[in-house]
Amino acid sequence: MSMAEAAVSRISVTKLHPIIGAEIGGVDLSRPLDAETIRQIKEAWFKHTVLVFRNQNISEDDQRRFASHFGPVAKRVPPRAGAAGADSLLDWDDMLLITDNVDEKGKPKGALGHGEMWFHSDKCYHRRPHRATFLFGIEIPAEGGITRFSSSYAAYERLPADVKTRLDGAMVMQGHQYTTGRRIDLSTDIATMHHCRQPIAVTNPGSGRKGLYVTSQNTMWIEGMDRDESEALLLKMFDIAEDPAIIYDHVWRLGDLVMWDNLACLHARTDWPSEQRRTLRRCTTEGEPLY
């Protein structure tokens, strides 16, 4: 095949779920990709929200290069002295995060290292939330450690019509406090955490579709509404957003690169046996302010 033929060859797109998620074939992410291939991947991303690239063998630079086609690769903030991960700053990478449940000596490590994580959206509590997240599978447990993706588009579409009308233009307070349990602690002083006002529904700049931008681990309340009324309404929306019918469960394989649109889905993680190792490499791209 000539270079010209290669440049216009189509990738394969196979749906993984009726609503969200697709596997992309015919792409080697260890190599630079031409503009047409990137265009086709973006087209699939806008349509399916979550893309899976199997059997990849990519370096850190390869992962950063691919991510850069979807926006500026986001910089990470070093941990404070004494915080989890602060003892590994010699290996600090300001763009890549290694999520690993044990260190080289087999000891537990890291806030993201082990256990279940409820549905959330990366950096929704910042003025410019992360748009895309890229996760690469390096070590995979024999069971568990599944990443779950819920379609924000489907969640919004399933809202009752009167609720959509009532919440048109509404804002919510998003906060950062990833702890055990589904719900963020509403009694916490928001001055002690990262927080930001965001629209309750977001029109995606890639697809033009509207998605419900609420998450049980981040959304604290609906602005301008009585707190009890707000909580009752949010709990109903969380149930809609976490309905198994609109969730794709990704069972990891070694060499998977999974990317997703944080404006179009929520993600969560299941637990796995503590004696089994799970190592993934993560980077994200910056998004734009949502209002």
C-alpha positions as CSV (number, residue, x, y, z in Angstrom):
1,M,0.0,0.0,0.0
2,S,1.3,3.4,-0.9
3,M,1.6,6.3,1.5
4,A,-1.3,8.1,-0.3
5,E,-3.5,5.0,0.0
6,A,-2.5,4.6,3.7
7,A,-3.5,8.2,4.4
8,V,-7.0,7.7,3.2
9,S,-7.6,4.2,4.5
10,R,-10.6,4.1,7.0
11,I,-10.3,2.9,10.5
12,S,-12.7,0.2,11.7
13,V,-15.3,1.2,14.3
14,T,-17.2,-1.6,16.3
15,K,-19.8,-0.6,18.8
16,L,-19.2,-2.1,22.3
17,H,-22.6,-1.0,23.7
18,P,-25.9,0.1,22.2
19,I,-25.5,3.6,23.7
20,I,-21.9,4.3,24.5
21,G,-18.4,3.0,23.6
22,A,-16.7,1.7,20.4
23,E,-13.6,-0.3,19.6
24,I,-11.2,1.2,17.0
25,G,-9.2,-1.0,14.7
26,G,-6.5,-0.4,12.2
27,V,-4.6,2.1,14.3
28,D,-1.1,1.8,15.7
29,L,-0.7,4.5,18.3
30,S,3.0,4.0,18.6
31,R,3.3,5.7,15.2
32,P,2.5,9.3,14.2
33,L,-1.0,9.5,12.7
34,D,-1.9,11.5,9.6
35,A,-4.6,14.1,9.6
36,E,-7.2,12.0,8.0
37,T,-6.9,9.2,10.5
38,I,-7.2,11.7,13.4
39,R,-10.3,13.2,11.7
40,Q,-11.9,9.7,11.6
41,I,-11.0,9.0,15.2
42,K,-12.5,12.3,16.3
43,E,-15.6,11.6,14.3
44,A,-15.9,8.2,16.1
45,W,-15.2,9.9,19.4
46,F,-17.9,12.5,19.0
47,K,-20.4,9.7,18.1
48,H,-19.5,7.1,20.7
49,T,-17.9,9.1,23.6
50,V,-15.6,6.2,24.7
51,L,-13.0,4.7,22.3
52,V,-11.0,1.5,23.0
53,F,-7.7,0.8,21.1
54,R,-6.7,-2.8,21.7
55,N,-3.2,-4.4,21.7
56,Q,-1.2,-1.2,21.8
57,N,2.5,-1.0,22.7
58,I,3.0,2.7,23.4
59,S,5.6,4.7,25.3
60,E,4.9,7.8,27.4
61,D,5.8,10.0,24.5
62,D,3.5,8.1,22.2
63,Q,0.6,8.6,24.6
64,R,1.3,12.3,25.0
65,R,1.6,12.7,21.2
66,F,-1.8,11.0,20.6
67,A,-3.5,13.0,23.3
68,S,-2.2,16.3,21.9
69,H,-4.4,15.9,18.9
70,F,-7.4,16.5,21.2
71,G,-6.2,19.6,23.0
72,P,-3.3,20.8,25.1
73,V,-2.1,18.0,27.4
74,A,-3.0,19.1,30.9
75,K,-0.3,19.8,33.5
76,R,-0.4,18.1,36.9
77,V,0.1,19.9,40.2
78,P,2.8,18.2,42.4
79,P,1.4,16.8,45.8
80,R,2.0,18.8,48.9
81,A,4.7,17.6,51.3
82,G,3.4,14.6,53.3
83,A,0.5,13.9,50.9
84,A,0.1,10.6,49.1
85,G,2.7,10.3,46.3
86,A,4.9,13.1,47.6
87,D,7.7,10.6,48.3
88,S,7.9,9.8,44.6
89,L,8.6,13.3,43.3
90,L,11.9,12.1,41.9
91,D,9.8,10.3,39.3
92,W,7.3,13.1,38.9
93,D,5.9,13.7,35.4
94,D,3.8,16.9,35.1
95,M,1.6,15.3,32.3
96,L,1.4,11.6,33.1
97,L,-0.1,9.9,36.2
98,I,0.6,6.3,37.0
99,T,-2.2,4.7,39.0
100,D,-0.9,1.7,40.8
101,N,-2.2,0.0,43.9
102,V,1.1,-1.1,45.3
103,D,4.7,0.2,45.3
104,E,7.8,-1.7,44.3
105,K,7.9,-3.3,47.8
106,G,4.3,-4.4,47.5
107,K,3.0,-1.8,50.0
108,P,-0.4,0.1,49.3
109,K,0.1,3.5,47.7
110,G,-1.8,6.4,46.3
111,A,-5.3,7.9,46.6
112,L,-6.2,6.4,43.3
113,G,-4.3,3.2,44.0
114,H,-7.1,0.8,45.2
115,G,-10.7,0.4,45.9
116,E,-14.0,1.4,44.3
117,M,-14.6,4.9,42.9
118,W,-18.1,6.2,42.3
119,F,-19.2,8.0,39.2
120,H,-17.4,11.4,38.6
121,S,-16.1,13.6,35.9
122,D,-12.4,14.7,35.7
123,K,-11.8,18.2,36.9
124,C,-15.5,19.3,36.7
125,Y,-14.7,21.4,39.8
126,H,-12.3,23.6,37.8
127,R,-13.2,26.6,35.6
128,R,-11.8,24.6,32.6
129,P,-12.7,21.0,33.1
130,H,-10.5,18.3,31.5
131,R,-12.0,17.5,28.1
132,A,-10.4,14.1,27.2
133,T,-8.9,11.4,29.4
134,F,-6.5,8.8,28.1
135,L,-5.8,5.6,30.1
136,F,-3.3,2.9,29.1
137,G,-3.3,-0.6,30.6
138,I,0.1,-1.7,31.8
139,E,-0.7,-4.3,34.5
140,I,-4.3,-5.8,34.7
141,P,-5.7,-7.8,37.6
142,A,-7.3,-11.2,36.8
143,E,-10.7,-9.9,38.1
144,G,-12.3,-6.6,39.0
145,G,-10.8,-3.1,38.4
146,I,-13.5,-2.5,35.7
147,T,-13.9,1.1,34.4
148,R,-17.6,2.0,34.0
149,F,-18.8,4.7,31.6
150,S,-22.3,6.3,31.8
151,S,-23.6,8.3,28.9
152,S,-24.4,11.9,29.9
153,Y,-26.3,12.3,26.6
154,A,-28.7,9.4,27.5
155,A,-29.1,10.7,31.0
156,Y,-30.2,14.1,29.8
157,E,-32.5,12.5,27.2
158,R,-34.2,10.4,29.9
159,L,-35.0,13.4,32.1
160,P,-38.8,14.1,32.3
161,A,-39.7,17.1,30.0
162,D,-40.9,19.2,32.9
163,V,-37.6,18.7,34.7
164,K,-35.6,19.8,31.6
165,T,-37.8,22.9,31.3
166,R,-37.4,23.7,35.0
167,L,-33.6,23.3,34.9
168,D,-33.0,25.1,31.7
169,G,-30.0,27.4,32.3
170,A,-29.5,26.2,35.9
171,M,-26.1,26.0,37.6
172,V,-24.7,23.5,40.1
173,M,-21.8,23.6,42.5
174,Q,-19.2,21.0,41.7
175,G,-16.6,20.0,44.4
176,H,-13.6,17.7,44.8
177,Q,-13.7,15.2,47.7
178,Y,-13.1,11.6,46.5
179,T,-13.9,9.5,49.6
180,T,-15.5,6.2,50.3
181,G,-19.2,6.2,49.4
182,R,-21.4,7.5,46.6
183,R,-22.1,11.0,47.8
184,I,-19.9,14.0,48.4
185,D,-20.1,15.3,52.0
186,L,-22.4,18.3,51.8
187,S,-21.5,19.4,55.3
188,T,-17.9,20.2,54.2
189,D,-16.9,23.8,53.9
190,I,-16.4,24.3,50.2
191,A,-13.6,26.8,51.1
192,T,-11.5,23.8,52.0
193,M,-11.9,22.0,48.6
194,H,-11.6,22.7,44.9
195,H,-15.0,23.9,43.7
196,C,-16.6,25.6,40.8
197,R,-20.1,26.6,39.5
198,Q,-20.9,24.7,36.3
199,P,-24.0,24.4,34.0
200,I,-26.3,21.5,35.0
201,A,-26.5,20.6,31.3
202,V,-23.7,21.1,28.7
203,T,-23.9,21.2,24.9
204,N,-20.9,19.3,23.7
205,P,-18.8,21.3,21.2
206,G,-17.9,18.2,19.2
207,S,-21.3,16.4,18.8
208,G,-23.7,19.3,19.4
209,R,-25.6,17.1,21.8
210,K,-26.7,18.1,25.3
211,G,-25.5,16.1,28.3
212,L,-26.5,16.0,32.0
213,Y,-23.4,17.4,33.9
214,V,-24.1,16.0,37.4
215,T,-22.2,13.4,39.4
216,S,-22.8,11.9,42.8
217,Q,-19.1,12.3,43.7
218,N,-18.9,16.0,42.7
219,T,-22.3,17.8,42.5
220,M,-23.1,19.4,45.8
221,W,-26.3,21.4,45.0
222,I,-28.3,23.3,42.4
223,E,-27.7,27.0,42.7
224,G,-30.6,29.1,43.9
225,M,-32.7,26.2,45.1
226,D,-33.7,25.2,48.6
227,R,-31.1,22.6,49.7
228,D,-33.6,19.8,50.6
229,E,-35.4,20.3,47.3
230,S,-32.0,20.4,45.4
231,E,-30.9,17.1,47.1
232,A,-34.1,15.3,46.3
233,L,-33.9,16.3,42.6
234,L,-30.2,15.5,42.3
235,L,-30.7,12.1,43.8
236,K,-33.3,11.3,41.1
237,M,-30.9,12.6,38.5
238,F,-28.0,10.4,39.9
239,D,-30.3,7.4,39.6
240,I,-30.9,8.2,36.0
241,A,-27.2,8.9,35.3
242,E,-26.2,5.6,36.9
243,D,-28.8,3.4,35.3
244,P,-27.1,0.2,34.1
245,A,-28.9,0.5,30.8
246,I,-26.8,3.4,29.8
247,I,-23.5,2.1,31.2
248,Y,-20.6,0.4,29.3
249,D,-18.4,-1.7,31.6
250,H,-14.8,-1.9,30.2
251,V,-13.0,-5.1,31.2
252,W,-9.4,-4.2,30.8
253,R,-6.9,-6.2,28.7
254,L,-3.1,-5.6,28.7
255,G,-2.3,-3.0,26.1
256,D,-5.7,-1.2,26.0
257,L,-5.7,2.5,25.4
258,V,-9.1,3.9,26.4
259,M,-10.1,7.5,25.8
260,W,-13.3,9.4,26.7
261,D,-15.0,12.7,26.6
262,N,-15.6,14.1,30.1
263,L,-18.4,16.3,28.9
264,A,-20.3,13.4,27.4
265,C,-19.9,10.7,30.1
266,L,-19.2,9.9,33.7
267,H,-16.8,7.2,34.8
268,A,-16.4,5.0,37.8
269,R,-14.2,2.0,38.9
270,T,-15.0,-1.3,40.6
271,D,-12.8,-2.8,43.3
272,W,-10.4,-5.7,42.7
273,P,-8.5,-8.2,45.0
274,S,-5.9,-6.3,47.0
275,E,-3.2,-8.8,46.3
276,Q,-3.5,-8.3,42.5
277,R,-1.7,-5.4,40.9
278,R,-3.4,-2.9,38.6
279,T,-1.2,-0.3,36.9
280,L,-2.5,2.2,34.4
281,R,-1.0,5.3,32.8
282,R,-3.2,8.4,32.5
283,C,-3.1,11.8,30.9
284,T,-5.8,14.4,30.1
285,T,-6.3,17.3,27.8
286,E,-7.5,20.8,28.9
287,G,-11.0,21.9,28.0
288,E,-12.6,25.3,27.7
289,P,-14.8,27.2,30.2
290,L,-18.4,25.9,30.0
291,Y,-20.0,29.4,30.3
